[in-house]
Amino acid sequence: MLPDTSPDSWQLRGSGVWTGMASSVSYQFSIVDTSEMVPLHQRIGTTPTGIFVVIKAAIGAEYGCEALNWIEYTGAYLNGAPYTPPGGWPWVGINVGGRDDGCPYSETEESQKRTIEGRGMGWRGAVRNLYDPQGFDGVFLNWPASGSPNWKHESIVVLVGRWDGVDHVAGALRYMFSTDEAGNLDEYGAKPASQADLEVWRQALVAGYPQYARNNL
């Protein structure tokens, strides 16, 4: 599991400004315990316990940006070891949903567009009542869940902005949730990502998407 190198405590909501490169990005995040939302879990196809994660970002008006995308690193652990589904691969690495174009972005272009507009496809459409996208240029959603005891989910979520055809890191957060021996929610929240977190993310990106990493960041 990731070492906890960030000095900040886990938070359920927060806001701030990411600065660096050619960007000034305002962000907000919130973490919601959804363990009691059983009908919604059933509709989405997940089993409680779980949380709903939303991160919203708005780029400064003075900065021109060609595109904003999210790239997520995820580690899922059962009894302290990387979780591997039967016949599957360990859930540790860059988390890509529905893409077949070799890009590491967390969402397809169409899915991301609909999420930002508040009319997301699939499970994102099912949770549109849990967030308001208005006024933001980038929205990241996740619904990590587990019906297992001694489970831990950790993610590093990085916003990348494209300038002159090249992606640069615009900001990053880290979030997690864990369950106890009875399968109940034990700890959860988010905090600013540290440089050590970003290095874990970068190494996974290089390992999984070497050509993208060579041409960007």
C-alpha positions as CSV (number, residue, x, y, z in Angstrom):
1,M,0.0,0.0,0.0
2,L,1.1,3.6,-0.5
3,P,3.0,5.1,2.4
4,D,1.2,8.1,3.9
5,T,3.7,10.8,3.1
6,S,1.3,13.8,3.0
7,P,1.2,15.9,6.2
8,D,-2.4,16.8,5.7
9,S,-5.2,14.8,7.4
10,W,-7.9,13.1,5.5
11,Q,-10.8,15.5,4.7
12,L,-14.3,15.0,3.5
13,R,-14.4,18.2,1.5
14,G,-12.1,21.0,0.6
15,S,-11.0,23.5,-2.0
16,G,-7.9,25.4,-3.1
17,V,-5.9,26.6,-6.1
18,W,-3.3,24.6,-8.1
19,T,-0.6,26.7,-9.6
20,G,2.3,25.7,-11.8
21,M,3.4,25.4,-15.4
22,A,1.0,27.6,-17.4
23,S,-2.0,27.1,-15.2
24,S,-4.0,28.5,-12.4
25,V,-6.7,26.0,-11.4
26,S,-9.4,26.3,-8.7
27,Y,-10.6,23.0,-7.4
28,Q,-13.2,21.6,-5.0
29,F,-13.6,18.0,-3.8
30,S,-16.0,16.1,-1.6
31,I,-16.3,12.6,-0.3
32,V,-19.7,11.1,0.6
33,D,-20.3,7.8,2.5
34,T,-22.8,5.9,0.3
35,S,-22.9,2.7,2.4
36,E,-26.5,3.1,3.2
37,M,-27.6,3.9,-0.3
38,V,-28.4,0.3,-1.1
39,P,-30.9,0.8,-4.0
40,L,-28.4,3.1,-5.7
41,H,-25.6,0.6,-5.2
42,Q,-27.8,-2.1,-6.7
43,R,-28.7,0.1,-9.7
44,I,-25.0,0.7,-10.3
45,G,-24.0,-2.9,-9.7
46,T,-21.8,-2.4,-6.7
47,T,-22.0,-3.8,-3.2
48,P,-21.8,-1.5,-0.1
49,T,-19.6,-0.4,1.7
50,G,-18.6,2.5,-0.5
51,I,-17.9,6.2,-1.1
52,F,-18.7,8.7,-3.8
53,V,-15.8,10.9,-4.9
54,V,-16.2,14.2,-6.9
55,I,-13.4,16.5,-7.8
56,K,-14.2,19.7,-9.8
57,A,-11.7,22.0,-11.4
58,A,-12.0,25.4,-13.2
59,I,-9.0,26.8,-15.1
60,G,-8.2,30.5,-14.7
61,A,-9.7,32.7,-17.4
62,E,-6.3,34.3,-18.2
63,Y,-4.9,30.9,-19.2
64,G,-5.7,29.3,-22.5
65,C,-5.9,25.5,-22.3
66,E,-6.6,23.1,-25.2
67,A,-8.0,20.3,-23.1
68,L,-8.3,19.0,-19.5
69,N,-8.2,15.3,-18.6
70,W,-7.9,13.2,-15.5
71,I,-5.4,10.3,-15.1
72,E,-6.0,8.1,-12.0
73,Y,-3.7,5.6,-10.3
74,T,-5.6,3.1,-8.2
75,G,-4.5,0.4,-5.7
76,A,-7.1,-2.0,-4.3
77,Y,-6.0,-4.2,-1.4
78,L,-7.6,-7.1,0.4
79,N,-6.0,-8.2,3.7
80,G,-3.1,-5.9,2.9
81,A,-2.2,-7.5,-0.5
82,P,-3.1,-6.2,-4.0
83,Y,-6.5,-7.6,-4.9
84,T,-6.6,-9.9,-7.8
85,P,-10.0,-11.1,-9.1
86,P,-10.3,-14.8,-10.1
87,G,-8.5,-15.1,-13.4
88,G,-7.7,-11.3,-13.5
89,W,-4.8,-9.0,-12.8
90,P,-3.9,-7.2,-9.6
91,W,-5.8,-3.9,-9.2
92,V,-2.7,-1.7,-8.9
93,G,-1.9,0.8,-11.6
94,I,-3.3,3.4,-14.0
95,N,-7.1,3.1,-13.9
96,V,-8.6,3.5,-17.4
97,G,-12.3,3.1,-18.1
98,G,-13.7,2.1,-21.4
99,R,-10.8,3.4,-23.6
100,D,-9.3,1.4,-26.5
101,D,-7.2,4.1,-28.0
102,G,-4.0,3.7,-25.9
103,C,-4.6,6.9,-23.9
104,P,-4.3,6.8,-20.0
105,Y,-7.2,9.2,-19.4
106,S,-9.7,7.9,-16.9
107,E,-12.7,8.6,-19.2
108,T,-13.4,8.5,-22.9
109,E,-13.9,11.9,-24.5
110,E,-17.7,11.4,-24.8
111,S,-18.1,10.1,-21.3
112,Q,-16.0,13.0,-19.9
113,K,-18.0,15.6,-21.8
114,R,-21.3,14.2,-20.5
115,T,-20.0,14.1,-16.9
116,I,-19.0,17.7,-17.1
117,E,-22.4,18.6,-18.4
118,G,-24.1,16.7,-15.5
119,R,-25.6,14.0,-17.7
120,G,-23.1,11.2,-17.4
121,M,-23.5,7.8,-19.0
122,G,-23.8,4.5,-17.1
123,W,-23.3,4.7,-13.4
124,R,-22.4,8.4,-13.7
125,G,-25.9,9.1,-14.9
126,A,-27.2,7.3,-11.9
127,V,-25.4,9.6,-9.5
128,R,-26.0,12.9,-11.2
129,N,-28.2,14.0,-8.2
130,L,-25.1,13.8,-6.0
131,Y,-23.1,16.6,-7.6
132,D,-23.5,19.9,-9.4
133,P,-21.0,20.4,-12.3
134,Q,-22.0,24.0,-13.1
135,G,-19.1,26.5,-13.4
136,F,-16.3,23.9,-13.7
137,D,-14.2,22.9,-16.7
138,G,-13.2,19.4,-15.4
139,V,-15.1,17.0,-13.2
140,F,-13.8,13.6,-11.9
141,L,-16.2,11.1,-10.4
142,N,-15.6,7.7,-8.8
143,W,-17.8,5.2,-6.9
144,P,-15.3,2.8,-5.2
145,A,-17.1,0.1,-3.3
146,S,-16.5,-3.2,-1.6
147,G,-18.6,-5.7,0.2
148,S,-15.4,-7.2,1.7
149,P,-13.8,-6.9,5.1
150,N,-10.2,-5.7,5.5
151,W,-10.5,-3.8,2.2
152,K,-8.6,-0.7,1.2
153,H,-8.9,1.5,-1.9
154,E,-6.3,4.2,-2.6
155,S,-6.1,6.5,-5.6
156,I,-4.0,9.4,-6.9
157,V,-6.1,11.6,-9.2
158,V,-4.1,13.9,-11.5
159,L,-5.6,16.7,-13.6
160,V,-3.6,17.2,-16.8
161,G,-3.9,20.3,-19.0
162,R,-2.8,20.4,-22.6
163,W,-0.9,23.4,-23.9
164,D,0.7,23.4,-27.4
165,G,-0.2,19.8,-27.9
166,V,1.6,18.5,-24.7
167,D,0.0,17.5,-21.4
168,H,1.3,19.0,-18.2
169,V,0.3,18.2,-14.6
170,A,-2.1,20.8,-13.4
171,G,-2.9,19.5,-9.9
172,A,-3.4,16.3,-8.0
173,L,-5.4,14.8,-5.0
174,R,-5.2,11.5,-3.2
175,Y,-8.2,9.7,-1.7
176,M,-8.8,6.5,0.1
177,F,-11.3,4.3,1.9
178,S,-11.0,1.2,4.0
179,T,-13.2,-1.3,5.8
180,D,-12.7,-3.1,9.1
181,E,-12.9,-6.8,9.9
182,A,-16.7,-6.6,9.9
183,G,-16.8,-4.9,6.5
184,N,-17.9,-1.6,7.8
185,L,-16.4,1.7,6.7
186,D,-13.3,2.4,8.7
187,E,-11.5,5.4,7.3
188,Y,-12.0,7.6,4.2
189,G,-11.3,11.0,2.8
190,A,-9.0,13.0,0.5
191,K,-6.0,15.2,0.8
192,P,-3.5,17.0,-1.4
193,A,-1.1,14.6,-3.2
194,S,2.5,14.8,-2.2
195,Q,5.6,14.7,-4.4
196,A,6.0,11.0,-3.4
197,D,2.4,10.3,-4.4
198,L,3.1,11.9,-7.8
199,E,6.2,9.8,-8.3
200,V,4.1,6.6,-7.7
201,W,1.6,7.9,-10.2
202,R,4.4,8.8,-12.7
203,Q,6.1,5.4,-12.4
204,A,2.8,3.6,-13.1
205,L,2.1,5.9,-16.0
206,V,5.6,5.2,-17.5
207,A,5.1,1.4,-17.0
208,G,1.7,1.3,-18.6
209,Y,1.9,4.0,-21.2
210,P,5.5,4.6,-22.1
211,Q,4.9,6.4,-25.3
212,Y,2.4,8.8,-23.7
213,A,4.9,9.5,-20.9
214,R,7.7,10.2,-23.3
215,N,5.7,12.7,-25.3
216,N,4.0,14.5,-22.4
217,L,4.5,15.7,-18.8
